[in-house]
Amino acid sequence: MGRFNRESFIIQDKDVLRDDYQPEALEERDEELDEYAAALRPVIQGWQPNNVFLYGVTGVGKTAATHDLLEELQESAEEYDDVDLNVIELNCTGCTTSYQVAVNLVNEIRSPSHPLTTVSSTREPMSETGYQQKRIFNELYDDLESIGGTILVVLDEIDNIGSDDDILYELPRARSQLDLDVKLGVVGISNDFKFRENLSPKVKDTLCEEEILFPPYDATELQNILRQRADIAFYEDVLETDVIPLCAAFSAQDSGSARQALRLLRKAADIAENEAMADGEAKITEEHVREGEHQIQRQQVVEGMHSLTRQGQYVLLTVCQLAAEGETPERTKLIYKRYQEVLRDHGSEPLKRRRVHDHLSDLSLHGILRLVDSSSGRGNYNEYELDVSLSSALDALESELGELDEIRETAKRHRVLE
C-alpha cells in the first residue's frame, strides 16, 4: 500500500477540530452572546451604534461570537429600508501603532475585493510610510463618509498597538467632532486584560461604552464543546471515556481555551490514527492524550528556542535544574546565582544579571516560563517557573546541548518528572 491513501480508522472529518471551523451555534457562550446582541441592538433601531470592547484570553470565542452576531445583524438590517449597515473588519496582528491601523483600514476599504466598491474603485491604496498621521486619519474619515449609513469598524487583536491608542480615541469621536454624515461604532477585541486596564482615561470614556468579558472556559464547558465536535469528527466508538475529560482538564488548568483543547484532541487523534495504520487498533486513549500534550509542549519549547542564543538556552537549562530539584518558582536573584554555576560548568563566561533577566522575560513571552508575582515582608519580587512540562523542556534542550541525564535523575529522585 502506498503512503498516501484515504483509509482512515478513527478520523471522519478532521476539519471539525480546527480553530476556523464554524459550528452552527457557538457553544457555551449564551450569556455573552445575549449581552453582545443587546449592545449591538441600537443598529437595528436605526440609532447611533454603541462602542463595544470585548476582552478575554485567546480561544474563548470573542472573534467567533463577533462573526456570528454581525452576520445575523446584517441579515436583519436588510429587512429595514432605513438601515444601511456596513461592516469593516481588520485583524490588527502586525499593527503596532495607531498610524498602521489607520492605514490598513483605509486600504481595506479601498481594496478591490472589499464589498464597499464605491470607494475602492475611485481611490488608490496608501503606503504604510511617508504621511503625517493627521493626513491618514483624514483620508480614513473621507472614506467612511463616502460609504455613509451605519458603519461598524471591528478591530480584532487591537492590543497589538500597545500604548499608542490614538485610533481608539479618534474613531469613536469622529462623528461628533467632525460632523461626519455617518453613524459610526467601533468594536475593539483584545486578548490582553492588561491592555484594557492600561487604556488612557480618554479612550476608556469613548471606546468602552459597552464592555463584555469572555471568561476562560471551565472543564465542564470544554468537555461539552469537545463532545459536540467529536461526534462529527470521529467514527463511532473510537474514543475511550477518559479522553475528552483529560483534554478538557489540561486546557482548563492552563488557559481555559477551546482552541488549546481542540488542538490537543486533534494531536491525540493523529497519534492514534498513525498507530491504527500499523496495528489496526482504532482507539484514542488517555495515553494518546498525554503523548499529544508532551509533543505540543516540546514543539512550543523548540519554537521558542529559535529566538534564543546559546546563553538563553543556558538560562532555560538553569530553570530546569531548579525545577528538577523542586525549587521553582524561584526568584530572579537566585536563578542568576545558579546560572553562574551552570556557565562555569560549561566553560563559558556568564552574562550580567540584567541580560539574564531579559532572557527570562523572553522565555516567559514565548510561554516556556511563567512569571509569578510574589511578595513578602521584604517587598514585591518576581519568580519564574516552567510553564511547560520538565520533560518537554529537557527534550528540546537536548537537541542543542546534548544529554541531560543527570537532571532527569535528579527530577526522579525529587519525584517531579512526569
Contacts in CASP RR format, 6 or more apart in sequence:
PFRMAT RR
TARGET T0000
AUTHOR 0000-0000-0000
METHOD contacts of the structure
MODEL  1
MGRFNRESFIIQDKDVLRDDYQPEALEERDEELDEYAAALRPVIQGWQPN
NVFLYGVTGVGKTAATHDLLEELQESAEEYDDVDLNVIELNCTGCTTSYQ
VAVNLVNEIRSPSHPLTTVSSTREPMSETGYQQKRIFNELYDDLESIGGT
ILVVLDEIDNIGSDDDILYELPRARSQLDLDVKLGVVGISNDFKFRENLS
PKVKDTLCEEEILFPPYDATELQNILRQRADIAFYEDVLETDVIPLCAAF
SAQDSGSARQALRLLRKAADIAENEAMADGEAKITEEHVREGEHQIQRQQ
VVEGMHSLTRQGQYVLLTVCQLAAEGETPERTKLIYKRYQEVLRDHGSEP
LKRRRVHDHLSDLSLHGILRLVDSSSGRGNYNEYELDVSLSSALDALESE
LGELDEIRETAKRHRVLE
1 7 0 8 1.000
7 277 0 8 1.000
8 235 0 8 1.000
8 273 0 8 1.000
9 235 0 8 1.000
9 238 0 8 1.000
9 273 0 8 1.000
9 276 0 8 1.000
9 277 0 8 1.000
9 280 0 8 1.000
9 282 0 8 1.000
10 234 0 8 1.000
10 235 0 8 1.000
10 238 0 8 1.000
10 269 0 8 1.000
10 272 0 8 1.000
10 273 0 8 1.000
10 276 0 8 1.000
10 282 0 8 1.000
10 283 0 8 1.000
10 284 0 8 1.000
11 233 0 8 1.000
11 234 0 8 1.000
11 235 0 8 1.000
11 269 0 8 1.000
11 270 0 8 1.000
11 273 0 8 1.000
12 232 0 8 1.000
12 233 0 8 1.000
12 234 0 8 1.000
12 235 0 8 1.000
13 232 0 8 1.000
13 233 0 8 1.000
14 233 0 8 1.000
14 266 0 8 1.000
14 269 0 8 1.000
15 21 0 8 1.000
16 229 0 8 1.000
16 232 0 8 1.000
16 233 0 8 1.000
17 229 0 8 1.000
17 233 0 8 1.000
17 262 0 8 1.000
17 265 0 8 1.000
17 266 0 8 1.000
17 269 0 8 1.000
18 262 0 8 1.000
18 266 0 8 1.000
19 59 0 8 1.000
19 259 0 8 1.000
19 262 0 8 1.000
19 263 0 8 1.000
21 229 0 8 1.000
22 64 0 8 1.000
22 67 0 8 1.000
22 68 0 8 1.000
23 228 0 8 1.000
23 229 0 8 1.000
26 33 0 8 1.000
26 61 0 8 1.000
26 64 0 8 1.000
26 65 0 8 1.000
26 68 0 8 1.000
27 221 0 8 1.000
27 224 0 8 1.000
27 225 0 8 1.000
27 228 0 8 1.000
27 258 0 8 1.000
28 217 0 8 1.000
28 221 0 8 1.000
28 224 0 8 1.000
28 225 0 8 1.000
29 61 0 8 1.000
29 65 0 8 1.000
29 214 0 8 1.000
32 65 0 8 1.000
32 212 0 8 1.000
32 213 0 8 1.000
32 214 0 8 1.000
33 65 0 8 1.000
33 68 0 8 1.000
33 69 0 8 1.000
35 212 0 8 1.000
36 52 0 8 1.000
36 54 0 8 1.000
36 65 0 8 1.000
36 66 0 8 1.000
36 69 0 8 1.000
36 212 0 8 1.000
37 69 0 8 1.000
39 50 0 8 1.000
39 52 0 8 1.000
39 210 0 8 1.000
39 212 0 8 1.000
40 49 0 8 1.000
40 50 0 8 1.000
40 52 0 8 1.000
40 69 0 8 1.000
40 70 0 8 1.000
40 73 0 8 1.000
42 48 0 8 1.000
42 49 0 8 1.000
42 50 0 8 1.000
43 49 0 8 1.000
43 73 0 8 1.000
43 77 0 8 1.000
43 83 0 8 1.000
43 85 0 8 1.000
43 150 0 8 1.000
43 152 0 8 1.000
44 73 0 8 1.000
44 76 0 8 1.000
44 77 0 8 1.000
44 80 0 8 1.000
44 83 0 8 1.000
46 80 0 8 1.000
46 82 0 8 1.000
46 83 0 8 1.000
46 150 0 8 1.000
46 183 0 8 1.000
47 183 0 8 1.000
48 175 0 8 1.000
48 183 0 8 1.000
48 184 0 8 1.000
48 185 0 8 1.000
49 150 0 8 1.000
49 152 0 8 1.000
49 183 0 8 1.000
49 184 0 8 1.000
49 185 0 8 1.000
50 185 0 8 1.000
50 209 0 8 1.000
50 210 0 8 1.000
51 172 0 8 1.000
51 185 0 8 1.000
51 186 0 8 1.000
51 187 0 8 1.000
51 206 0 8 1.000
51 207 0 8 1.000
51 208 0 8 1.000
51 209 0 8 1.000
51 210 0 8 1.000
52 186 0 8 1.000
52 187 0 8 1.000
52 188 0 8 1.000
52 209 0 8 1.000
52 210 0 8 1.000
52 211 0 8 1.000
52 212 0 8 1.000
53 187 0 8 1.000
53 188 0 8 1.000
53 190 0 8 1.000
53 196 0 8 1.000
53 207 0 8 1.000
53 208 0 8 1.000
53 209 0 8 1.000
53 210 0 8 1.000
53 211 0 8 1.000
53 212 0 8 1.000
54 62 0 8 1.000
54 65 0 8 1.000
54 66 0 8 1.000
54 187 0 8 1.000
54 188 0 8 1.000
54 189 0 8 1.000
54 190 0 8 1.000
54 211 0 8 1.000
54 212 0 8 1.000
54 214 0 8 1.000
55 62 0 8 1.000
55 189 0 8 1.000
55 190 0 8 1.000
55 191 0 8 1.000
55 192 0 8 1.000
55 193 0 8 1.000
55 195 0 8 1.000
55 196 0 8 1.000
55 211 0 8 1.000
55 212 0 8 1.000
55 213 0 8 1.000
55 214 0 8 1.000
56 62 0 8 1.000
56 190 0 8 1.000
56 191 0 8 1.000
56 193 0 8 1.000
56 213 0 8 1.000
56 214 0 8 1.000
56 215 0 8 1.000
56 216 0 8 1.000
57 191 0 8 1.000
57 193 0 8 1.000
57 216 0 8 1.000
57 255 0 8 1.000
57 256 0 8 1.000
57 257 0 8 1.000
58 191 0 8 1.000
58 255 0 8 1.000
58 257 0 8 1.000
58 259 0 8 1.000
59 255 0 8 1.000
59 256 0 8 1.000
59 257 0 8 1.000
59 258 0 8 1.000
59 259 0 8 1.000
59 260 0 8 1.000
60 214 0 8 1.000
60 215 0 8 1.000
60 216 0 8 1.000
60 217 0 8 1.000
60 256 0 8 1.000
60 257 0 8 1.000
60 258 0 8 1.000
61 214 0 8 1.000
61 258 0 8 1.000
62 189 0 8 1.000
62 191 0 8 1.000
62 214 0 8 1.000
63 156 0 8 1.000
63 189 0 8 1.000
65 214 0 8 1.000
66 154 0 8 1.000
66 156 0 8 1.000
66 187 0 8 1.000
66 189 0 8 1.000
70 87 0 8 1.000
70 152 0 8 1.000
70 154 0 8 1.000
73 85 0 8 1.000
74 85 0 8 1.000
74 87 0 8 1.000
77 83 0 8 1.000
77 84 0 8 1.000
77 85 0 8 1.000
77 150 0 8 1.000
83 150 0 8 1.000
84 148 0 8 1.000
84 149 0 8 1.000
84 150 0 8 1.000
85 149 0 8 1.000
85 150 0 8 1.000
85 151 0 8 1.000
85 152 0 8 1.000
86 115 0 8 1.000
86 116 0 8 1.000
86 147 0 8 1.000
86 148 0 8 1.000
86 149 0 8 1.000
86 150 0 8 1.000
86 151 0 8 1.000
86 152 0 8 1.000
87 151 0 8 1.000
87 152 0 8 1.000
87 154 0 8 1.000
88 105 0 8 1.000
88 108 0 8 1.000
88 109 0 8 1.000
88 116 0 8 1.000
88 151 0 8 1.000
88 152 0 8 1.000
88 153 0 8 1.000
88 154 0 8 1.000
89 108 0 8 1.000
89 154 0 8 1.000
89 156 0 8 1.000
90 101 0 8 1.000
90 104 0 8 1.000
90 105 0 8 1.000
90 108 0 8 1.000
90 153 0 8 1.000
90 154 0 8 1.000
90 155 0 8 1.000
90 156 0 8 1.000
91 156 0 8 1.000
91 157 0 8 1.000
92 101 0 8 1.000
92 104 0 8 1.000
92 155 0 8 1.000
92 156 0 8 1.000
92 157 0 8 1.000
92 158 0 8 1.000
92 159 0 8 1.000
92 160 0 8 1.000
92 161 0 8 1.000
93 157 0 8 1.000
93 160 0 8 1.000
94 100 0 8 1.000
94 160 0 8 1.000
95 101 0 8 1.000
95 104 0 8 1.000
95 160 0 8 1.000
95 161 0 8 1.000
96 160 0 8 1.000
96 161 0 8 1.000
96 162 0 8 1.000
96 164 0 8 1.000
97 161 0 8 1.000
97 164 0 8 1.000
98 133 0 8 1.000
98 161 0 8 1.000
98 164 0 8 1.000
98 165 0 8 1.000
98 166 0 8 1.000
98 167 0 8 1.000
98 168 0 8 1.000
98 170 0 8 1.000
99 133 0 8 1.000
99 136 0 8 1.000
99 164 0 8 1.000
100 128 0 8 1.000
100 161 0 8 1.000
101 155 0 8 1.000
101 158 0 8 1.000
101 161 0 8 1.000
101 167 0 8 1.000
102 133 0 8 1.000
102 136 0 8 1.000
102 137 0 8 1.000
102 140 0 8 1.000
102 167 0 8 1.000
103 126 0 8 1.000
103 127 0 8 1.000
103 128 0 8 1.000
103 131 0 8 1.000
103 136 0 8 1.000
104 128 0 8 1.000
105 140 0 8 1.000
105 153 0 8 1.000
106 125 0 8 1.000
106 126 0 8 1.000
106 136 0 8 1.000
106 139 0 8 1.000
106 140 0 8 1.000
106 143 0 8 1.000
107 125 0 8 1.000
107 126 0 8 1.000
108 114 0 8 1.000
109 116 0 8 1.000
109 119 0 8 1.000
109 120 0 8 1.000
109 140 0 8 1.000
109 143 0 8 1.000
109 144 0 8 1.000
109 147 0 8 1.000
110 119 0 8 1.000
110 120 0 8 1.000
110 123 0 8 1.000
110 124 0 8 1.000
110 125 0 8 1.000
110 126 0 8 1.000
110 143 0 8 1.000
111 120 0 8 1.000
111 125 0 8 1.000
112 120 0 8 1.000
112 121 0 8 1.000
114 120 0 8 1.000
116 147 0 8 1.000
118 146 0 8 1.000
118 147 0 8 1.000
119 143 0 8 1.000
119 146 0 8 1.000
119 147 0 8 1.000
123 143 0 8 1.000
126 136 0 8 1.000
126 139 0 8 1.000
133 166 0 8 1.000
137 170 0 8 1.000
141 174 0 8 1.000
141 178 0 8 1.000
141 180 0 8 1.000
144 151 0 8 1.000
144 174 0 8 1.000
144 180 0 8 1.000
144 182 0 8 1.000
144 184 0 8 1.000
145 180 0 8 1.000
145 181 0 8 1.000
145 182 0 8 1.000
147 182 0 8 1.000
148 181 0 8 1.000
148 182 0 8 1.000
149 182 0 8 1.000
149 183 0 8 1.000
150 182 0 8 1.000
150 183 0 8 1.000
150 184 0 8 1.000
151 182 0 8 1.000
151 183 0 8 1.000
151 184 0 8 1.000
151 185 0 8 1.000
152 185 0 8 1.000
152 186 0 8 1.000
152 187 0 8 1.000
153 171 0 8 1.000
153 184 0 8 1.000
153 185 0 8 1.000
153 186 0 8 1.000
153 187 0 8 1.000
154 187 0 8 1.000
154 188 0 8 1.000
154 189 0 8 1.000
155 167 0 8 1.000
155 168 0 8 1.000
155 186 0 8 1.000
155 187 0 8 1.000
155 188 0 8 1.000
155 189 0 8 1.000
156 188 0 8 1.000
156 189 0 8 1.000
157 189 0 8 1.000
157 190 0 8 1.000
157 191 0 8 1.000
158 168 0 8 1.000
158 188 0 8 1.000
158 189 0 8 1.000
158 190 0 8 1.000
158 195 0 8 1.000
159 190 0 8 1.000
159 191 0 8 1.000
159 192 0 8 1.000
159 195 0 8 1.000
161 167 0 8 1.000
162 195 0 8 1.000
162 198 0 8 1.000
163 198 0 8 1.000
165 199 0 8 1.000
165 200 0 8 1.000
165 203 0 8 1.000
168 186 0 8 1.000
168 188 0 8 1.000
168 199 0 8 1.000
168 203 0 8 1.000
168 206 0 8 1.000
168 207 0 8 1.000
169 200 0 8 1.000
169 202 0 8 1.000
169 203 0 8 1.000
169 206 0 8 1.000
169 207 0 8 1.000
171 184 0 8 1.000
171 185 0 8 1.000
171 186 0 8 1.000
172 184 0 8 1.000
172 185 0 8 1.000
172 186 0 8 1.000
172 206 0 8 1.000
172 207 0 8 1.000
172 209 0 8 1.000
173 206 0 8 1.000
174 180 0 8 1.000
174 184 0 8 1.000
175 182 0 8 1.000
175 183 0 8 1.000
175 184 0 8 1.000
186 207 0 8 1.000
188 207 0 8 1.000
190 196 0 8 1.000
196 208 0 8 1.000
196 211 0 8 1.000
199 207 0 8 1.000
199 208 0 8 1.000
216 252 0 8 1.000
216 255 0 8 1.000
216 256 0 8 1.000
216 257 0 8 1.000
217 225 0 8 1.000
217 251 0 8 1.000
217 252 0 8 1.000
217 256 0 8 1.000
217 257 0 8 1.000
217 258 0 8 1.000
217 261 0 8 1.000
218 252 0 8 1.000
218 256 0 8 1.000
219 245 0 8 1.000
219 248 0 8 1.000
219 249 0 8 1.000
219 252 0 8 1.000
220 248 0 8 1.000
222 247 0 8 1.000
222 248 0 8 1.000
222 251 0 8 1.000
222 252 0 8 1.000
222 256 0 8 1.000
222 258 0 8 1.000
222 261 0 8 1.000
223 244 0 8 1.000
223 245 0 8 1.000
223 248 0 8 1.000
225 258 0 8 1.000
225 261 0 8 1.000
225 262 0 8 1.000
226 244 0 8 1.000
226 247 0 8 1.000
226 248 0 8 1.000
226 261 0 8 1.000
226 262 0 8 1.000
226 265 0 8 1.000
227 244 0 8 1.000
229 262 0 8 1.000
229 265 0 8 1.000
230 239 0 8 1.000
230 244 0 8 1.000
230 265 0 8 1.000
233 269 0 8 1.000
234 269 0 8 1.000
234 284 0 8 1.000
235 282 0 8 1.000
238 272 0 8 1.000
238 282 0 8 1.000
238 283 0 8 1.000
238 284 0 8 1.000
239 283 0 8 1.000
239 284 0 8 1.000
240 283 0 8 1.000
240 284 0 8 1.000
240 285 0 8 1.000
240 286 0 8 1.000
242 286 0 8 1.000
243 265 0 8 1.000
243 268 0 8 1.000
243 284 0 8 1.000
243 285 0 8 1.000
243 286 0 8 1.000
243 288 0 8 1.000
243 289 0 8 1.000
244 265 0 8 1.000
246 286 0 8 1.000
246 289 0 8 1.000
246 290 0 8 1.000
247 261 0 8 1.000
247 264 0 8 1.000
247 265 0 8 1.000
247 268 0 8 1.000
247 289 0 8 1.000
248 261 0 8 1.000
250 260 0 8 1.000
250 261 0 8 1.000
250 264 0 8 1.000
250 289 0 8 1.000
250 293 0 8 1.000
251 257 0 8 1.000
251 258 0 8 1.000
251 260 0 8 1.000
251 261 0 8 1.000
251 264 0 8 1.000
254 260 0 8 1.000
263 296 0 8 1.000
264 289 0 8 1.000
264 292 0 8 1.000
264 293 0 8 1.000
264 296 0 8 1.000
265 289 0 8 1.000
267 292 0 8 1.000
267 293 0 8 1.000
267 295 0 8 1.000
267 296 0 8 1.000
268 284 0 8 1.000
268 288 0 8 1.000
268 289 0 8 1.000
268 291 0 8 1.000
268 292 0 8 1.000
269 284 0 8 1.000
269 288 0 8 1.000
271 288 0 8 1.000
271 291 0 8 1.000
271 292 0 8 1.000
271 295 0 8 1.000
272 282 0 8 1.000
272 283 0 8 1.000
272 284 0 8 1.000
272 285 0 8 1.000
272 288 0 8 1.000
275 281 0 8 1.000
275 288 0 8 1.000
276 282 0 8 1.000
276 283 0 8 1.000
293 389 0 8 1.000
294 389 0 8 1.000
294 391 0 8 1.000
294 392 0 8 1.000
294 418 0 8 1.000
297 388 0 8 1.000
297 389 0 8 1.000
297 392 0 8 1.000
298 388 0 8 1.000
298 392 0 8 1.000
298 395 0 8 1.000
298 396 0 8 1.000
300 366 0 8 1.000
300 367 0 8 1.000
300 368 0 8 1.000
300 388 0 8 1.000
300 392 0 8 1.000
301 316 0 8 1.000
301 368 0 8 1.000
301 388 0 8 1.000
301 392 0 8 1.000
301 393 0 8 1.000
301 395 0 8 1.000
301 396 0 8 1.000
301 397 0 8 1.000
302 396 0 8 1.000
302 399 0 8 1.000
303 366 0 8 1.000
304 363 0 8 1.000
304 366 0 8 1.000
304 367 0 8 1.000
304 368 0 8 1.000
305 313 0 8 1.000
305 316 0 8 1.000
305 396 0 8 1.000
305 397 0 8 1.000
305 400 0 8 1.000
307 362 0 8 1.000
307 366 0 8 1.000
308 316 0 8 1.000
308 359 0 8 1.000
308 362 0 8 1.000
308 363 0 8 1.000
310 348 0 8 1.000
310 400 0 8 1.000
311 348 0 8 1.000
311 351 0 8 1.000
311 355 0 8 1.000
311 359 0 8 1.000
312 359 0 8 1.000
312 362 0 8 1.000
312 363 0 8 1.000
313 397 0 8 1.000
313 400 0 8 1.000
313 401 0 8 1.000
314 339 0 8 1.000
314 342 0 8 1.000
314 343 0 8 1.000
314 346 0 8 1.000
314 348 0 8 1.000
315 335 0 8 1.000
315 339 0 8 1.000
315 356 0 8 1.000
315 359 0 8 1.000
315 360 0 8 1.000
315 363 0 8 1.000
316 363 0 8 1.000
316 368 0 8 1.000
316 369 0 8 1.000
316 393 0 8 1.000
316 397 0 8 1.000
317 342 0 8 1.000
317 397 0 8 1.000
317 401 0 8 1.000
317 404 0 8 1.000
318 335 0 8 1.000
318 338 0 8 1.000
318 339 0 8 1.000
318 342 0 8 1.000
319 328 0 8 1.000
319 330 0 8 1.000
319 335 0 8 1.000
319 360 0 8 1.000
319 363 0 8 1.000
319 369 0 8 1.000
319 384 0 8 1.000
319 385 0 8 1.000
319 386 0 8 1.000
320 386 0 8 1.000
320 390 0 8 1.000
320 393 0 8 1.000
320 394 0 8 1.000
320 397 0 8 1.000
320 404 0 8 1.000
320 407 0 8 1.000
321 338 0 8 1.000
321 342 0 8 1.000
321 407 0 8 1.000
321 410 0 8 1.000
322 328 0 8 1.000
322 330 0 8 1.000
322 335 0 8 1.000
322 338 0 8 1.000
323 385 0 8 1.000
323 386 0 8 1.000
323 390 0 8 1.000
323 393 0 8 1.000
323 411 0 8 1.000
323 416 0 8 1.000
324 390 0 8 1.000
324 407 0 8 1.000
324 408 0 8 1.000
324 410 0 8 1.000
324 411 0 8 1.000
324 414 0 8 1.000
324 416 0 8 1.000
324 417 0 8 1.000
325 410 0 8 1.000
325 414 0 8 1.000
326 414 0 8 1.000
326 416 0 8 1.000
328 383 0 8 1.000
328 384 0 8 1.000
328 385 0 8 1.000
328 386 0 8 1.000
329 370 0 8 1.000
329 372 0 8 1.000
329 374 0 8 1.000
329 383 0 8 1.000
329 384 0 8 1.000
329 385 0 8 1.000
330 383 0 8 1.000
330 384 0 8 1.000
330 385 0 8 1.000
331 374 0 8 1.000
331 381 0 8 1.000
331 382 0 8 1.000
331 383 0 8 1.000
332 353 0 8 1.000
332 356 0 8 1.000
332 357 0 8 1.000
332 360 0 8 1.000
332 381 0 8 1.000
332 382 0 8 1.000
332 383 0 8 1.000
332 384 0 8 1.000
333 381 0 8 1.000
335 356 0 8 1.000
335 360 0 8 1.000
335 384 0 8 1.000
336 353 0 8 1.000
336 356 0 8 1.000
336 357 0 8 1.000
339 350 0 8 1.000
339 356 0 8 1.000
340 350 0 8 1.000
343 349 0 8 1.000
343 350 0 8 1.000
344 350 0 8 1.000
350 356 0 8 1.000
351 359 0 8 1.000
360 369 0 8 1.000
360 384 0 8 1.000
361 371 0 8 1.000
363 369 0 8 1.000
363 384 0 8 1.000
364 370 0 8 1.000
364 371 0 8 1.000
364 384 0 8 1.000
364 387 0 8 1.000
367 387 0 8 1.000
367 388 0 8 1.000
368 386 0 8 1.000
368 387 0 8 1.000
368 388 0 8 1.000
368 393 0 8 1.000
369 384 0 8 1.000
369 385 0 8 1.000
369 386 0 8 1.000
369 387 0 8 1.000
370 384 0 8 1.000
370 385 0 8 1.000
370 386 0 8 1.000
370 387 0 8 1.000
371 382 0 8 1.000
371 383 0 8 1.000
371 384 0 8 1.000
372 382 0 8 1.000
372 383 0 8 1.000
372 384 0 8 1.000
372 385 0 8 1.000
373 380 0 8 1.000
373 382 0 8 1.000
373 383 0 8 1.000
374 380 0 8 1.000
374 381 0 8 1.000
374 382 0 8 1.000
374 383 0 8 1.000
375 381 0 8 1.000
386 393 0 8 1.000
389 418 0 8 1.000
390 411 0 8 1.000
390 416 0 8 1.000
390 417 0 8 1.000
390 418 0 8 1.000
391 408 0 8 1.000
391 417 0 8 1.000
391 418 0 8 1.000
394 404 0 8 1.000
394 407 0 8 1.000
394 408 0 8 1.000
397 404 0 8 1.000
398 404 0 8 1.000
408 417 0 8 1.000
411 417 0 8 1.000
END
